[in-house]
Amino acid sequence: MVALTAVAACGGGASTVAPTATPTPTTSVSASTGAGAIDPSAIPLGDGHVSTSPTRGDVVSCQTGFPPGGGAQVVGPWIDAVHGTWNSTTKLVVQGSVSWPAAHFSVTVSGNTRTVQTTDLPINHTTGVFPIAASDPAFSYDRNPNTIRTQSINWSLPATPQAASSPSCTPGGAIGVLNDGVLLFNALDGEGRDAGAHEVLDACGEHPQMNGVLHHHSVPSCILDKATAASTLVGYAVDGYGIYVERSADGRLLTNTDLDACHGRTSRVDWDGSMQTLYHYDATVEYPYTVACFHGTPIAVS
């Protein structure tokens, strides 16, 4: 039912695929267009917003203890602890441009099952260079020593997901996959902080954990900026529900106040080729970014 998917939260190994590297330095990333009511230079910091029960704006985490030492080693200057915000327009990104010719991602539906297969390598963009090089300015804040490794992931999701009797917590590993083929983790780093603010990621908002599993903690600007329609499906959660980017008539993204405690809502979206009114998760610029708890029943991911 479920093949290999790594799940330790944000720790190396050798790549099983030979990447193609181009040394293209990148030191900052622009905020996505149409960021909604959230100022991309003053995004509310999510530190401390971890719950054991559904609470809007919090991550419902299966993990309740977070030992020190995970994630970035130094708090970056883009974080304003006094005002409780962080600046996505000045935050560093990991340098480099690495191509992955063996990347594969597919989604097929047969009967009641949606099959998702991926190598967990990006199919339509490059990654930064990992482990983070000592010469990279990002190294001063985040010394991620991990190497990106190809995965063999085969998920059988419900094609028509149903609401569970009650929401459930998100683990420290995969909670879904985005349509670039890269896994999605929840919004927390290894210390239980706001990963989007603290961890230094590459230009498409990703990095590997200790087992080499590449992952996002949010829907990054490289995907958000291309999702300009009223609703765009950008991935799937492991309970089968879609992950969408929704925009208002003037192009603004939704905010936490538009969504429920699991970071979703019911609205009319394109699902499997037809417009349907159904529940789904939404991407936001602010923490917790995507799935905060599971509305449906997640498959077992190991």
N, C-alpha and C positions, 0 to 999 in steps of 0.2 A: 504493500500500500504506500509506504513511504520509504524512499531510499535515503542515502546519506544526506544529512543536513547538519551542519555544525551549529552549536548553540552556546558556546561559552560567551559570556559578555565581553565587551571591549576591554590579550595577550598574545613562534615563527615556524617556519618550515620552508622547504624549497618548492618553487613552483613546478607543477607537473606539465606546464605548457610553456613553450618558449615565447616570451613576449617580444615585441619590437619597440624599442625605446627611442624617443626623440627628446633631447634635452631642451624643452621649452619652459623656461621659468615663469611661474605665475605667483604673484605675491598677494593679490587681493582679488575678491570676487564681488561683482556688482549684485545688488539685490534684484530679485525678479521684478518684472514689470507688473503693474496693477496689483500692488501688494495689499490692497484693501485698506482698512482703517488702521493698520499697524504700520508705524514708521519703521522702515528697515534699518534706520540708524539708531533706533531705540526700541528694540524688541524686548518685551517683558521676559526677564530671566526666570527659568522654570525651576531653579534649585529649590528643593524642599517640597515640591508639589508631587509627592508620591503617596498613594493611598492603598488601603486594603479593601476598600469598597468604592463603587463608582461615585466620582465627584468631578463635576465639570472643571476642566483645566488641569486635572491631575492624571498621572499614569497609575493605573491599578497594576501593581507589580506583584508577581508571584514570589519574587525575592524580597525579603524583608530586612536583610542585613547586607551592608555594603562595606567590605574591608577597604582600608586605604591602599593606594598604589595603583588603582586602575584608571585608565584615561590619561589626559594631559597632566604633566608634572607641574606646570607653572600656569597660573591664571594670566591670560593674555590681556593686553591693554585695551582691547576692544570690549572688555567686560567692565561695566560701571556698577560695582557692587554697592555704591552709595545709593544710587537711584534704582537699582535692581533691574538693569537693562543690559543689552549687548548690541553691538553695532555690526551688522552683517556686511556693511559696505567697506569696512576697514579690516575685517578679520583676515588673517593670513590663510593661504591655502597651500597644500603640499605641491611642490614644483614637479615638473616633468610631464611627458606625454607618451604613455606606453600603450601600444596597440595590442589587441588580443585576437589573433586570427582564428583561434579555436572556439570563440564564443558561440554559444547556441542557446536559443530560447524559443519555446513553442507553447501554445495553449490550444488544446483541442477539446471539443465537447462530443460525447457519445452517450446518449440516453441521459441518465441522471448524474453523470460524472464529468467533471471538468479536469482534464489532465494537464498539469503544468510540468514542463521539463526544462531544466536550465543547467548550464555549467557554472553559473554564478560569475560569469565574466561579461562585461558590458558589450552589447551587440552594436551599439551605435555611437560610442564615444570612447575616448582614451581615459586612462587612469593616470594618477601621479606616480612617482617612483617610491615604492615601499620595499624594504624599510626606509624610513625617512633619513636622508643623508645628513651627515653632520654639517655639511656646507649649506643646507637648506635653512633659511631663516625660521621655518616652522620648528626645527629641531630645538630651538631655544625654549619652546613651550611644550611640545609634544614629541617624545622620542620613540614613537611607535616602531618597535623592532620587527614587526611581523611582515611576512612575505605573502603575497597573493597566491593562492593555490586554486587550481580548478576543482570544482565539485561535480558530483553526479547526483542531481536532484530530480526526483520523480514524485510529484504529489498528486493524489486523487482527491479532489475537492468536490463538494456537492455543487452540481450545476445550478440548482435552485436552492440556495441556502435558506434555512429557517431560523427564526429567533429561538434562542435557548430559554429555558425557564427563568434564568437569571444570568446577568453578565458574569464573565470570568476574567481572571487576571492574565496579564501578558508576561511571558517568560523573558529571560535575559538573552535569548537567541532569536531565531527567525520568527517573525509574526506575519510575514507576507513576502511578496516579491513585486518589484516594479517592472514596467514594460521595457526597461533597458536590459532585463535579464539578471539584475542584481538584487540580492535579498534585502529585505527590510527588517530592521530591528526596532524596538521601541525607543522612546526618546531619552533613555537613561544611559550614562556612561558607567564604567565599572565601579565608580564610587557613589552611584545613585544621583548624580548631578545632571543638569541639562546638557546632553551630549552635543546638541547643535551649537551651543554657545562655547563650551569648553574644549572639545576635541578638535584638533586641526585636521581637516579632511582635504581631499583633493578638489579640483575645480568643479567636479560633478558630485560633490558631497558624499564621498565614500571613503572607506579605509578597511583594512583587514584586521580581524581579531587574532588571537593566539594560535588558532588552528588554520589560519590562512583564509578564513571565510570573509570575502568581501561583502560589505553591507552599507546601506544607507540608514540614517536615523530619522530622515524626513524625506519628503518629495523635494529634490533639489531644484535650484533655479534652471539647470539645463533641461529639465523636464517641464517645470512650471511655465517657463517662458514660451514654450511651444504649444501649451494647452490654452489656446485663446478662445475656444468656443464656450458656450454657456455651460456645458458639462463635457468633460473628457475623462474617459477611463484610463487610469495610469498604472493600475496594478490590482492585485488580489490579496486579500488577507487569508490566513490559513483556516478560517471558518467558512470560506467560500464567497464572502461578500466582496464586492468591488471597492476599489479605492479610487476616488474621483478628484479632479480639480473642477470646482464649480465657480463661475464668475457671474457677477451682476451685469446688468445691461451696459454699464460703463466700464466693464472689464475688471472690477475689483474682486479679489478673493474673499471667501467667507472668513469669519473670525470665530473664536470659541463661543461667543454668545449666540451664534447661529446654530450651534451643534449640541448634541446631548453629551452625557458623561463619557460615552465610549468614542466620542469624536465623530459621530455620524448623524444622519438624519434621513427622513423619507422624502424624496422628491422625484420629479420626472427626469429620467436620464436614459441614455442609449445603452441597452443591455442586450448583448447577443444580436445586434442588428435591428432592434426595434425599440421605440420609445416606450418605457414602462415606468410606472410609479412604484418605487421600491426603496427599501432601506439600503444604505451604503455608507462607507466612511468617506471623509473629506480631508484634503490637504489644507493646512493653514501655514502662514509664515510664523506664527507664534506656537510655542510649546503648548501641548504635547505633539504637535505637528501632524500626526496621523492616528493610527489605532491606539486608543488609550485603554480599552478593555474589549473583550470579545462579545459582540452582540449575539453571535451564533455559537455553534459548538466547534472549536478548533480541532483539526486532525492532530494526531500524535506526531510530533516532529522530533527526531533523535539525532 
